[in-house]
Amino acid sequence: MPRPKRALRSTPAALLLALVPAACAGPSAGPRAPESRTPRPPNVLYVLADDLGYGDLGCYGQELIATPHLDALARGGLRFTDHYSGSTVCAPSRCVLMTGKHTGVCVTRGNNRGSDGYELPIPPEETFLSEILSGAGYRTACIGKWGLGGPGSTSHPHAVGFERFYGFLNHGHAHNHYPDVLWRDDVLEATGNVVVRGGSSEALGSGVASERIAWANDLFFDEAESFIAAGAEDDRPFFLYLALSVPHANNEAGQLLEHMPAEARPQRGQEVPDLGAYASEDWTGPNKGQAAMITRMDSRIGDLVSQLSAMGLAEDTLVLFSSDNGPHREGGNDPRFFDANGPYRGIKRDLYDGGIRVPMIASWPGTVQPGTSQHVSSFADVLPTVCELLGDEPPAGVTGLSFAPTLLGSGPQAEHDFLYWEFFEQKGKQAVRRGPWKAVRLRVHEDRSAPVQLFDLRADPGEERDVAADRPELAAELARLMDGAHVRSPRRRFQFRWER
């Protein structure tokens, strides 16, 4: 069923000239000399890693895994230190990114597959980032892992403004880095891999490859390079959402491998074509695979950046890189070995900062000044940021705030009063950050008035010392913010038990 389109203003060709000042006045960027600007809005390349921790990149403190290309991107761009994902697992985080609404109000607030194995669709009244850019005249592509709606649904990529789609539609399928088929638009396309299926009844459930020909993320990068190259024949600006499935583990590989002949058993959950520089390390196999996946991803991102330069598009392209949540402990991987969450407490599925504070790099040569930003931002801010670059107003109900002034150095940057998250697994959790203060409430399913833990992130970034007893009034104030930010979901799955 066609998705109703929101009316969008056309974008004047010279609009970007008015948005980009000749010099940066922001606190984390130095002055630059005036220079000519491109007479069109920027291309937008948003690269999303899957389960990459805050500390998994060299530019965020990683010492064991080589990420030279992302480190270089950070040196030449803006490295955000206080950027937060939309949630602590895949589907809700991506929903926040695409709709600009935090998990207290967005439709998808947790992983929630239907009987067909695909995520329950998002209603057509929601406006996606891709629809805004498509309506502004961009050519658009989603390549990689979607996870927000299945074939023919109201939130299939084609229904929300993407002209081109290649990859995984559902999360279970995306666990396998060597799938036998991938979606190309509305058709399944063979990859050459031979897959042993798991116990799921869904047609595109998890599995593990007994014959490995093509690594999914290499195919995604190849497709991304093809899409960018097509710009030589199509002068429209582009939006490429490159949603990788690394370094997520193949969670089912361990269960399936015992049924395969020993000689056919691949690496455990960290499936990668080769271990590269890590093959001779005295590490566990899964840890070698984890490092190899990240370094291979980094190398291919370097290829994309080089392609933009070779095509003369670097100064016309805003590149954003982030991760959908904190690091995982799956498929044999040990996040402690790599200090994958950096100085922060928790991992994937936690609402402590280790589960939701993620790397974010913004690069736009000649426009975004190199530096580091401590601006507190989140996935919900990406949509309004793009809207500001287009000169458009964000849709009603968006909870994010544009960080375009931070990117452009163009004046005062609006700050969030607070950021909010909720999560329905593990007895229910809520969290809120207001300035330097962070509150976490656990066991929300059991007690809507469960006490909050309170942390001062200035003095205690690792959230080790709960000071709620010392600051009871502040703890109560942040608890009230949690209560006010949560709107009862129409979907029972995303209701706390006391409100069902």
Buried (B, 14 or more C-beta within 10 A) or exposed (E): EEBEEBEBEEBBEEBBEEBBBEEBEBEBBEEBEEEEBBEBBBBBBBBBBBBBBBBBBBBBEBEBBBBEBBBBBBEBBBBBBBBBBBBBBBBBBBBBBBBBBBBBBBBBBBBBBBEBBBBBBBEBEBBBBBBBBBBBBBBBBBBBBBBBBBBEBBBBBBBBBBBBBBBBBBBBBBBBBBBBBBBEEEEBEEBEBBBBBBEBEBEBBBBBBBEBEBBBBBBBBBBBBEBBEEBEEEEEBBBBBBBBBBBBBBBBBBEBBEEBEEEBBBBBBBBBBEBBEBEEEEBBEBBBBBBBBBBBBBBBBBBBBEBBEEBEBBBBBBBBBBBBBBBBBBBBBBBEBBBBBBBBBBBBBBBBBBBBBBBBBBBBBBBBBBBEBEBBBBBBBBBBBBBBBBBBEBBEEBBBBBBBBBBBBBEEBBEBEBBBBBBBEEBBBBBBBBEBBBBBBBEBBEBBEBBBBBBBBEEBBBBEEBBBEEBEEBBBBBBEBBEEBBEEBEEEEBBBEEEE
